[in-house]
Amino acid sequence: MNKILIAVLPLCLLLASCKKWLDVSPKTQIESSVNFAGEQGFKDALTGVYLTLNGADLYGKDMTYGFVDALGQQHTQITQVAPDYYYAGQYMYTEESVVNKINSVWSRMYFAVANLNNLLKALESKDSTSFSDYTYNVVKGEALGLRAFLHFDLLRLFAPSPASKGMQAKAIPYRLNYSAIPEPRRNVGEVLNLALKDINDALPLLKYSRSTGCRNNSSNNHNRIFA
């Protein structure tokens, strides 16, 4: 009996150790409560959104000189060697390569919006006095401004023009919350009004963040917040 216990005990210890090892979260999967525990987490989250937008599938290419330029007939020498841009320039939206490109833009844009909403939700439980200098205002102001910007670009790409269909035409969802629950499409007028509200909420937060810091010429001014 003692021999059996001696043999089983190391196995139990090993399993307990394995459970602890398996419970460790990967560095790329950090819970929001941990990530937003301090000021640096909010800076990192905002930087992460900018990195997403800088990707080739968004403003690093497709939303600047790539896919949208092909749609706008800015490229005249595109051949079938680049089928996604070639077919986009021909407005052949059912081609698989174009469908994939459209889906990528849509999903990555809303991925960025979701991260902004998660950041804004976390800010609601924080006091601005727990942040240094103007960091709270800068982070919240930029997040609101980016949310408006992204929805406006989604509107101009995926909704009917107000000039042709009017302000009541069904457009896109305007995501205001961090949630996996689908939201219905709003009409063009609603999207524009919500974007304007986000911008108007952002402007007071950003208005004096840089100029005040520069005027004081302090060592902790806004120019150094994200240094």
N, C-alpha and C positions, 0 to 999 in steps of 0.2 A: 504493500500500500504506500509506504514511504517513497519507494522508487517511482511510483506513478505520480505522486505529488511533486517530486523533484523534477520530473520530466515535463509536467504540465505547467508549472509555475513560470519558467522562462517563456513559454508560448504565450501565456496571458500577458506578461509584461511586454512582449513583442507586439501583440495585438493592440494593447493600450497605446504604445508608442506610435504604432502605425496610424491609429485613429487621430492622435494629435497631429501627426505629420500631414494626414489627409485633410484636416480641418484648417490648415494654414491657407489663407487667401493668396492667390497669385498677385504680384505687384501691379498687374494691369487691371485687376478687379478689386478696387477699393470701395468699400461702402461709403455712401454719401456722408453718414455721420462722422466717419473717420476723416474723409477728405476735407470736409468743411469745419473741422474742429478749430482751425486757426486761420488767420489772415492769408497765409501762403496758399492754402487750399483753394481759396477763391481766386487768387491770381492765377494759379495753375489751371483751374477750370476754364477761366476766360481765355487764357493762352491756348488751351486745347481746342476751343471753338475756332480761334483764328487759324490754327494749324489745319483743322478740318477744311476751312474755307480756302486755304492755300493749296489744297490738293488739286491734281490735274483734272479730276472729275468735276471740280467747281471753278473757283476764280483763278486757280493756277493755270487754267487753260480753257476748259469748255465754256465757262461762263464769261470769258473775256474774248480771246482771239480764236477759240476753237469752234465748238458746236453752235453757239449763238451767232457767230460770224458767218458760218455756213448757212444758217437759216436766213440771215440778212443779205445773202448773196454778195458777201464781201470777198469771197475767194472765187476766182474764175478758172483756176487751173487744177481743181480737184478732180481726180479720176477715181475709178473703181478700186484703185490700190488702197484707198482710204474709204471703204464703203459707208461707214457711219456718216462721214461728212458729205460724201458724194450724194447719197440718197437723201440726206437731210436737205441739201441744196436743191434737190428735185421735189422736195416736200412729199416724199414717199414714206409716210409715217408708219406704214404697216411692215416695212422691211425689218427683219429681226435685229440687225445692227443698230437701226435707229430706235427701235423699241427699247433695246437694252440701254442705249444712251439716255433716253428720256427717263426711264425708270431709275437710272443711277443718279441723275440730277435731282429728281423728285425726292428719292429716299435720303440722299446725303444732305439736302437742304433741310428736310424735316428732322434729320438726326441732329443737325446743328441747333435747330430750334428747340428740340427736346433738351439738349444740354444747357441751353440758355435758361429754359424754364426751370430746370432742376437747380441751377445756380440761384435764380431769383427766389425760388421757394425757400432755399436754405438761408438767403439773406433776410427773409421775413422774421426769422427767429434770432437775429443778431442786432445788437445796438451799434450805431455808427461810432460810438466812443470807444469800442473795443478794437477799432482799426486805427492804424497810424495815419497821420496827415489827412489826405483827401481820398484814401483808398476806397472806402465804402461808397462814396459818391461816384467815383470813377468807374468802379466795377459795375454798380447798378445802372448808371447812366449808359455805359457802353453796351451792357446786356440788353437794355430796353431798345436802344438805337439799332443794334444788330437785329433784334427780333422784328422791328418794323422794316428794316432794309430787306431782310430775307423774304418776308411775306410779300413785300411789294414786288420783288423780282419774281417770286412764284406767281403772283397775280398777272404780271405782264407776259409771262410765258405760257401759263396754263388756263387763262380765263379769257372770255370774249372781250373785245375792246368796248369800252363804254360808248364810244362814238357809233358803234354798229348795233349793239344790243341793249344799251342803256345801263343804268346803275343797278337795276334790279336783277340783272342776269346772274345765274348761279356761277360761282367762281371756285374758291378753294376754302379749305378749313383754315381758320386763324387760331393757332394753338396758343392758349394762354396758360395752360396748366401742364404740369409734368405728370402724364398719365398714359397708360396703354389703351385706354378706352377711346375708340374712334369718335371723332367729332364730325357733325354734318358740315357740308359746304355752306359757306355764307355767300351772300351776293356781293357784287363788286363794290357797291356803296358801303356795306358793312366792313369789308376788308380795308378799304381806304380810311374809313373813320377810325378803326382800331389802330391802324398804322400811325395815323396822325396823333392819336392819344399817346401811344408809346413814345413818339418823338417829343411831344409836348411835355411828357413826364421826364424824359431824359435830359432835355435842354437845361433846366435849372440845376440839375445835378452836375453837369459838365461845364456850366458857364464860367465859374470862377476857379475851377480846380487847378488849371494851369497858370492863369494870369495872377492869381493871388499868391501862389507859391513863388513865382518868379519875382513878384513885386517885393515880397518879404526877403528874398535872397537868402533863405535859410538853408542849412545843410540838409534839411529833411523835406525839401519842397517836392512838388509833384514830379519833377523831372527825374527824381531818383526812386520813385515808388516801385517801378518795375525794373530797376537796374539789377 
